[in-house]
Amino acid sequence: AAEARFRSARSREGMGDHERAVTDYLRALSVCPEGDRAPEAAYQAAMSSLHRLRDREKAIASLQKVADGYPRSVFAPKALFQLALLQKDPDASFVEKIFSSSDPASARAAAASLERLVRDYPRSPEAAGALIELSRLYGPERMNQPRKSNEALQALRERYPATTFPIDYYLAVNYEALGETKTARELYRKFLSTHPTGREAHEAEKKLESL
């Protein structure tokens, strides 16, 4: 019965009947909450609620079900990451204004979800993105906790040495905010030696001129 409801939800999505698709996903979950399809059904209900129905509250409820009720599922870290994005900017659209809110409570809630993701699912595909967002969230322009931002950046470097994220640039920004000008200059120069072009390179050159 749960599998039938799940497949029905998929079919309804394909026909554009997203409201009934969400209903069927949630019914699949209620029919067999311990079944293999349950976490995926809850996650898909959240994504359809968010992207198709623009129902943020229903999406959050489903995402929390996945994160709290199915911690061993591959959908748990996905749910935590999506939950963090919604918590960070509760009044903005999902796509347009992710991580632009200045509300302290929302920022703390988002940081808590991201920290949980990094701690509990360090090998998940979402962990790298969570570390990047933590570094930005804790940065001087947001929560202004540059030391925590640096911790996330260092963890990103250790776990994902092949990452293309400009770690040295953001480390430099954080050290500048901490008043450690010498270290900031060294990191800006190091970054420019490997990334001579691009937006961050342009900003690094301006920073070096002013420091």
C-alpha positions, 0 to 999 in steps of 0.5 A, spaced: 500 500 500 505 504 501 509 503 495 502 504 491 501 511 494 508 513 493 508 511 485 501 514 485 505 521 488 510 520 482 505 520 477 501 526 480 507 530 480 508 528 473 501 530 471 502 537 475 497 535 480 502 537 486 497 538 491 495 531 491 502 528 490 504 531 497 497 528 500 499 521 497 507 522 499 504 523 506 499 517 506 505 513 503 508 515 510 502 514 514 501 507 511 508 504 513 512 509 517 517 504 518 518 502 511 524 503 506 520 508 502 518 512 508 524 517 509 524 518 501 516 520 501 517 525 507 523 528 503 519 528 497 513 531 500 517 537 503 520 538 496 514 538 492 511 543 498 516 548 497 518 548 490 511 547 487 506 549 492 510 554 496 508 552 503 514 553 507 510 550 513 508 544 510 515 543 507 519 544 514 514 539 518 516 534 513 523 536 513 523 535 520 520 528 520 526 526 516 531 529 520 528 526 526 525 520 525 530 517 520 537 519 522 540 513 518 537 514 512 540 518 506 535 523 506 536 525 513 542 530 511 539 532 505 533 534 509 538 538 514 541 542 509 534 544 506 532 545 513 538 550 514 536 554 508 529 555 510 531 557 517 536 562 515 531 566 511 524 565 513 521 570 509 525 570 502 523 565 497 528 559 497 532 560 491 532 568 490 535 570 497 538 564 500 543 566 506 541 573 506 537 574 512 540 578 518 535 575 523 539 573 529 534 567 531 534 565 524 541 565 523 542 561 529 537 555 527 540 555 521 547 554 524 545 549 529 542 545 523 548 545 519 553 543 525 548 537 526 549 535 519 557 536 519 557 532 526 552 526 524 553 525 517 561 527 515 561 523 509 554 525 506 555 529 499 551 535 503 557 535 508 561 539 504 556 544 502 554 545 509 561 547 511 561 552 506 555 555 508 557 555 515 563 559 514 559 564 510 554 564 516 559 565 521 563 570 517 563 578 519 558 580 514 553 575 518 553 572 525 560 575 526 564 569 529 570 569 524 573 564 529 568 559 528 568 561 520 575 559 520 574 552 523 569 551 518 574 553 513 579 549 516 575 543 516 573 543 509 580 544 507 582 537 511 576 533 509 575 536 501 582 537 499 580 538 492 575 543 493 575 549 489 572 554 494 576 560 495 578 558 502 584 562 503 580 568 501 575 567 506 580 565 511 584 572 510 577 576 511 576 573 517 583 574 520 582 581 517 576 582 522 580 579 528 585 584 527 590 580 525 593 584 519 599 580 518 596 574 517 590 577 513 595 580 508 599 573 507 593 569 506 590 574 500 597 574 497 597 566 497 590 566 494 592 571 489 598 567 487 593 561 485 587 565 483 589 571 479 583 573 476 575 573 478 571 576 483 575 574 489 581 576 486 579 583 485 577 584 492 583 581 495 587 586 491 583 592 493 584 589 500 591 589 500 592 596 498 588 598 504 591 594 509 
